[in-house]
Amino acid sequence: MSFNTFGKLFRFTTWGESHGPAIGCIVDGCPPNINLDEKDIQLELDKRKPGQSKFTTQRKEDDKVQILSGVFEGKTTGTPISLIIYNKDMRSKDYGNIKDKFRPGHADFTYFKKYGIRDYRGGGRSSARETASRVAAGAIAKLVLQKKLGKKFKVIGAVTQLGILGCDTSQWNDKIISKNPFFCPDKSMIKLWEKYLLGVRKSGSSCGAVIEVRARGIPVGLGAPIYSKLDSDIASAFMSINAVKGVNVGTGMNSAQLSGEQNSDEISSKNNKLKFNSNNAGGILGGISSGQEIIASFAVKPTSSILTTRKTINKFGKNTTISVKGRHDPCVGIRAVPVGEAMMNCVLLDHYLMNQAQCG
């Protein structure tokens, strides 16, 4: 049994492999009469496509999306939306010398042990190439939410830590994020991050990252108290992204260090207008959105494909060593920003539709 579908009412199923002819997804549960054009999806795909700077993999993919169904005369019909993205710049020969070896830190070992077969060409189904399909689905969710929630709605992500170097999130600037290759929200850190990551790349190594995603204009009431908490579904969405090893909602793990007085988000009212004095909860209380800005972050581990020689075994159980050549991101977390945004959009739309179904 394999699970390739995410969501409850708004669902998407992804398919395809890193070095196969194409990847894609089928989106089901999208409301009808939503204006949808391939250009709308392409805008989001262009944020994550490879080869855009010297800090990402140099694999060249246009990531051009084609809508095969579910849209008529520029509007969604309420039926399944099928999307396809053709792969073009595969170099499967780069992986020929490691086809019998397991790359440490990758899914090679577990895939082989579970299925008895593995696609060694870039990791096959376990490759981050799959995330392009998620971004396409998230673009559709974003359009629906913009129509339903209006101009105040916005989801935006940024890299808040690159390896050992963090940034000052109090200096968060939406406009800066799209104007630098790191999706950094703090202008003062960009030059330092550039020098740091160039050093990591030249050494043949890699580093991790922390990505923070913020959602604004979210109404009170999304989420359910027990088994479909909004924050648990956001955490599930983020953890499903390749190389993610941890998730925080609001203050997250750091809340364990706070006192009750520090952690509580005091509430007041003035002229019948509600105000929270802080947002340690990340905009979610008891699994239900509070109307505050939703803030969640996730940690992406260092790219496992590195030039440095590492110890491993082959599929016959023999000890060996491995050095992974080819085109790899020195920090795969950078291109995870639009993926995080997409997954947040999908979860929010799913919960918006569920809330409408139950509460009207």
Protein Blocks (a to p, Z undefined) as FASTA:
>chain_A
ZZfbecjklccddeddfklmbdcdddehiaehiacdfklmmmmmmmmpghkbfkbcfbdc
fkiacdfbhpaehiaehiacddddddfbbcfklmmmmmmpccehiaklmmmmmnopacfe
goijmpmklmmmmmmmmmmmmmmmmmmnommbccddddfbghjbccdfklgcfklmmmcc
klpabfklmmmmmmmmmmmmmnopacddddddddehiaehiacfklmcfklmmmmmmmmp
ghiabdcehjlmmlmmpcfklmpccdddeehiacdfbdfknopaehiaehiacddddddd
ddfbdfbdcddddfkopacddddedjddfblklmmmmmmmmmmmmmmmmmmmmmmmmnZZ
